[in-house]
Amino acid sequence: MDHSRRSVLKRGTGLLTAGAAVTLAGCSDAGEGGPGASDEFDGGYAAFFTLSDWANRVAGDHATFEDPVDVGRLGHGWSPDGTLSAEVASTDAFVYLDSPEFSWAQDLAATLESDYDSIAVIDGLAGLEDDLLDWDHDHEGDADEEDHDHEGESEDDHDHGEGGDRDEGQHDPHVWTDPVLAVEIVDTIAAGLGEADPDNADDYADNAAAYAEELDAVDSAFESIAQDAERDVAVIAGHNSFQYLEARYGFRLHSPVGVSPQNEPSQSQIADTIELVNAEGIDTVLYDRFESPRLAETIVENSDATETVAVSPAGGTTREWNDAGYGYLEQMTEINVPAFERAFGVQ
């Protein structure tokens, strides 16, 4: 795609329609007549898989958004190579989450805002500040000597780059796992694209509304799980990316690791988890598809549980899911909903 660059907004003009945060920078180097100048709005980049999927659903036939993160990697903790900034700067828009877990995207957004006058910068978290959950790092068990290697296509070493040293009070970035908040982010993207490309604003809004109905179905599915669950607790043998689902629907996920991918469980924490599995009659132990299943297998081997089932944090895609055409919706409905039903004993 031959991306164009278009000056569509003035920085600081208060465009925040439906909570969208779209900014354009004040440098005139890429102004009218500059390289790639055009009246066409072609799209751009989104910071990771989920945002690119949503941006493309909203854009429809009018624009295309690319995901810079490799298949098999999660967006948070990922760092781009040195060419991405220039590639993004040659497009019309950049969609991201203003979170330290995506510090590279924060830095890139700041660069675009300060050095270019033609890039729409859309923050999906705009207006959601009061909905964000705390990122609790109190769970710090002693590391096992066992090496929990990740699969070849997983998020390598969960390196959080500059975002690794998180300030106390950091918010959990996995807001996209909540389908209700997902609707809000999709609306923000639609409003931002509409501001950047007003000729097609109505189509963006219509596409977002249609997609919201599909997200509402995901919400209903999780509500049904909460209502029909045999138990109110399940076990995930890996870091817990689903705090937003717990808060929304009232069920509980126990993890011997906690929410931080940098933690390793101690033997006592594994033993406590096995005791919980037996006490609650849990048959299914969940694990993150982007992490090794080894811990889940260990818990099953030493408890009354009978199976391990993968879930997705929905922040990336695998080769298998990519080949099958799975987007965010498919990961939630085909992977997570049935896995949660098994884990919570829904009949």
C-alpha positions in Angstrom: 0.0 0.0 0.0 1.3 3.4 -1.0 0.5 5.4 2.1 -0.2 9.1 1.8 0.2 11.8 4.3 -2.6 14.3 5.0 -2.9 17.2 7.3 -6.4 16.8 8.7 -6.3 18.4 12.1 -4.6 21.2 14.1 -2.9 20.1 17.3 -4.9 21.0 20.4 -8.2 21.9 18.7 -10.2 19.7 21.0 -11.5 17.1 18.6 -12.4 14.5 21.3 -15.5 13.2 19.7 -17.0 10.2 21.6 -13.9 10.2 23.7 -11.4 9.9 20.9 -7.9 11.3 21.4 -6.4 12.2 18.1 -3.5 14.5 17.8 -1.4 15.9 14.9 2.0 17.3 15.4 3.1 20.8 14.8 6.2 20.4 12.6 5.7 21.7 9.0 8.3 19.5 7.4 5.7 17.2 6.0 3.2 19.9 5.0 1.4 20.5 1.8 3.5 19.4 -1.2 5.8 17.3 0.9 6.8 13.7 0.1 3.7 11.6 -0.2 1.3 14.5 0.1 -2.2 13.4 -1.1 -5.9 13.9 -0.5 -6.3 10.2 0.0 -6.6 8.6 3.5 -5.1 5.1 3.3 -4.7 4.1 6.9 -1.5 3.4 8.8 -0.3 1.3 11.7 -1.8 0.1 15.0 0.5 -0.8 17.9 -0.4 -4.5 18.2 -2.7 -7.3 16.9 -5.9 -6.4 18.6 -5.8 -2.7 17.7 -5.0 -3.4 14.1 -7.9 -5.9 14.0 -10.3 -3.3 15.4 -8.9 -0.5 13.2 -9.4 -2.6 10.1 -12.9 -3.6 11.1 -13.8 0.1 11.6 -12.0 1.3 8.5 -13.7 -1.3 6.2 -12.8 -0.7 2.6 -11.6 2.8 3.1 -8.2 2.2 4.8 -5.8 -0.5 5.9 -4.0 -0.8 9.2 -0.9 -2.9 9.7 0.4 -4.7 12.8 4.1 -4.3 13.3 4.4 -7.1 15.8 5.5 -10.5 14.5 3.0 -13.4 14.5 3.5 -15.4 17.7 4.5 -12.4 19.8 2.4 -10.3 22.2 2.4 -6.5 21.7 3.1 -5.5 25.2 6.8 -5.9 26.1 7.7 -5.9 22.4 10.2 -3.4 20.9 10.4 -2.5 17.2 13.4 -2.1 15.1 14.8 1.2 14.1 12.9 1.6 10.8 9.3 1.5 12.2 9.1 5.2 13.1 9.9 6.2 9.5 7.4 3.7 8.2 4.6 5.0 10.4 5.5 8.6 9.7 4.8 7.9 6.0 1.2 6.9 6.7 -1.9 8.7 7.8 -2.6 7.3 11.3 -1.2 5.6 14.3 -3.5 3.8 16.8 -2.0 2.9 20.2 -2.6 2.6 23.9 -1.1 5.3 26.1 0.3 2.8 28.6 3.9 2.2 29.8 3.5 -1.5 28.9 3.7 -0.1 25.3 6.5 2.3 26.0 7.8 2.1 22.4 4.3 3.2 21.2 4.2 6.0 23.7 7.6 7.2 22.4 6.6 6.9 18.8 3.3 8.8 19.4 5.3 11.6 21.1 7.7 11.7 18.1 4.8 11.9 15.6 3.1 14.6 17.6 6.2 16.7 17.8 7.8 16.2 14.4 4.9 15.8 11.9 1.9 17.7 11.0 0.0 15.1 9.1 -0.4 12.0 11.2 -3.5 11.2 13.2 -2.4 9.8 16.6 -5.3 7.9 18.2 -5.1 6.8 21.8 -7.5 4.0 22.4 -7.4 4.6 26.2 -8.7 8.1 26.0 -11.7 8.5 28.3 -11.1 5.2 30.0 -8.8 6.4 32.8 -11.4 5.7 35.5 -12.0 2.1 34.2 -8.4 1.0 34.4 -7.4 -1.6 37.0 -4.3 -1.5 39.2 -1.4 -3.7 38.2 -0.6 -5.5 41.5 3.0 -6.8 41.7 2.8 -8.0 45.3 2.9 -11.6 44.1 6.6 -12.4 44.1 7.2 -16.0 44.9 10.7 -17.5 45.0 11.8 -18.6 41.6 11.8 -22.3 40.9 15.0 -23.8 39.6 13.0 -25.3 36.8 13.4 -23.3 33.6 10.1 -22.3 32.3 11.1 -21.9 28.7 8.5 -20.4 26.3 7.5 -21.8 23.0 9.4 -20.7 19.9 6.6 -18.4 18.8 5.9 -16.9 22.2 6.7 -13.5 23.6 10.4 -13.9 24.1 11.4 -13.8 27.7 8.5 -11.4 28.3 11.0 -8.5 28.0 9.2 -5.4 28.9 11.9 -3.1 27.6 11.6 0.4 29.0 8.2 -0.5 30.4 9.8 -3.2 32.6 10.5 -1.0 35.5 6.9 0.0 36.2 6.0 2.7 38.6 4.0 1.7 41.6 0.3 2.1 40.8 0.8 1.1 37.1 -2.5 0.1 35.5 -3.1 -3.4 34.1 -2.8 -2.9 30.3 -5.1 -5.9 29.3 -8.1 -3.7 29.0 -9.0 -5.2 25.6 -9.9 -8.5 27.2 -13.1 -6.9 28.5 -15.6 -6.8 25.6 -17.5 -4.0 27.2 -14.5 -1.7 27.4 -13.5 -3.0 23.9 -16.7 -1.3 22.6 -15.4 1.9 24.1 -12.0 1.6 22.4 -13.6 0.7 19.1 -15.8 3.8 19.3 -12.7 5.9 20.1 -10.9 4.5 17.0 -14.0 5.2 14.8 -14.3 8.8 16.1 -10.5 9.3 15.5 -10.7 8.0 12.0 -13.8 10.1 11.4 -11.9 13.3 12.4 -8.9 12.3 10.3 -11.1 11.3 7.3 -14.4 13.2 7.6 -15.6 12.2 4.1 -16.0 8.6 5.5 -16.8 9.4 9.1 -20.4 8.0 8.8 -19.1 4.7 7.5 -16.6 4.4 10.3 -19.3 5.1 12.9 -21.6 2.5 11.2 -18.8 -0.1 11.1 -18.1 0.5 14.7 -21.7 0.1 15.7 -22.0 -3.2 13.7 -18.9 -4.5 15.4 -20.2 -3.4 18.8 -23.1 -5.8 18.3 -20.6 -8.7 17.9 -18.8 -7.6 21.0 -22.1 -7.5 22.9 -22.5 -11.2 22.0 -19.1 -11.9 23.6 -20.2 -10.0 26.7 -23.4 -12.1 26.8 -21.4 -15.3 26.6 -19.2 -14.4 29.6 -22.3 -13.3 31.5 -23.8 -16.7 30.9 -20.6 -18.3 32.1 -20.8 -16.3 35.4 -24.5 -17.2 35.8 -24.2 -20.9 35.0 -20.8 -21.7 36.6 -20.6 -24.7 38.9 -17.8 -22.9 40.8 -16.7 -19.3 41.1 -13.0 -20.0 40.9 -10.8 -21.5 38.1 -7.0 -21.9 37.8 -4.8 -20.4 35.2 -1.2 -21.8 35.3 0.5 -18.7 34.0 0.3 -15.0 34.5 -3.2 -13.7 34.7 -4.2 -11.4 31.9 -7.9 -11.5 32.7 -8.4 -9.2 35.7 -10.8 -7.2 33.6 -13.0 -10.2 33.0 -12.9 -11.0 36.7 -14.0 -7.5 37.6 -16.7 -7.4 35.0 -18.3 -10.8 35.6 -17.5 -11.6 39.2 -15.6 -14.9 38.8 -12.1 -15.5 40.1 -9.0 -16.8 38.4 -6.3 -18.2 40.7 -2.8 -18.1 39.4 0.4 -19.4 41.2 2.2 -16.8 39.1 0.0 -13.7 39.5 -0.4 -10.9 37.0 3.3 -10.3 36.2 4.9 -12.4 33.5 8.2 -11.8 35.2 7.2 -13.8 38.3 8.0 -17.5 38.7 6.0 -19.6 41.2 7.5 -21.1 44.2 7.0 -24.7 45.1 4.7 -23.7 48.0 2.6 -21.6 45.6 2.3 -24.6 43.2 1.4 -26.8 46.1 -1.3 -24.3 47.2 -2.7 -24.3 43.7 -2.8 -28.1 43.6 -4.7 -28.0 47.0 -7.2 -25.5 45.6 -7.7 -27.7 42.5 -8.5 -30.7 44.6 -10.7 -28.8 47.1 -12.8 -27.1 44.4 -13.1 -30.2 42.2 -11.5 -28.4 39.3 -11.1 -30.6 36.2 -9.6 -28.1 33.8 -6.4 -26.1 34.3 -6.0 -23.2 31.9 -2.7 -21.9 30.5 -1.7 -18.9 28.4 -1.2 -20.0 24.7 1.7 -17.6 24.5 3.5 -19.3 27.4 4.7 -22.9 28.0 2.0 -25.4 29.2 4.6 -27.0 31.5 3.3 -25.5 34.7 -0.3 -26.5 33.8 0.8 -30.0 33.0 2.6 -30.3 36.4 -0.5 -29.2 38.3 -2.6 -31.8 36.4 -0.1 -34.5 37.0 -0.1 -33.9 40.7 -3.8 -33.2 41.3 -7.3 -34.5 40.6 -7.6 -32.3 37.4 -7.7 -34.1 34.1 -6.9 -31.7 31.4 -5.1 -28.5 30.4 -6.8 -26.0 28.0 -5.2 -23.0 26.4 -6.6 -19.5 26.6 -5.6 -16.4 24.8 -4.8 -12.9 26.2 -6.0 -11.7 22.8 -3.1 -9.4 22.4 -1.4 -11.3 19.6 -1.9 -14.1 17.2 -0.3 -17.5 16.5 0.5 -18.9 13.1 -2.4 -21.4 13.4 -4.9 -18.7 14.3 -3.5 -16.3 11.7 -3.9 -19.0 9.0 -7.4 -19.6 10.1 -8.3 -16.0 9.8 -8.9 -15.5 13.6 -9.3 -12.0 14.7 -10.0 -10.8 18.2 -13.6 -12.0 18.1 -12.6 -15.5 17.1 -10.0 -15.7 19.8 -12.6 -14.7 22.4 -15.5 -16.9 21.1 -13.6 -19.9 19.7 -10.8 -20.1 22.3 -11.6 -18.3 25.5 -15.4 -18.7 25.9 -15.3 -22.6 25.6 -12.1 -22.7 27.8 -13.7 -20.7 30.5 -16.9 -22.8 30.3 -14.8 -25.9 31.0 -12.7 -24.3 33.7 -15.8 -23.0 35.6 -17.8 -26.2 35.2 -20.5 -24.8 33.0 -22.8 -27.7 31.9 
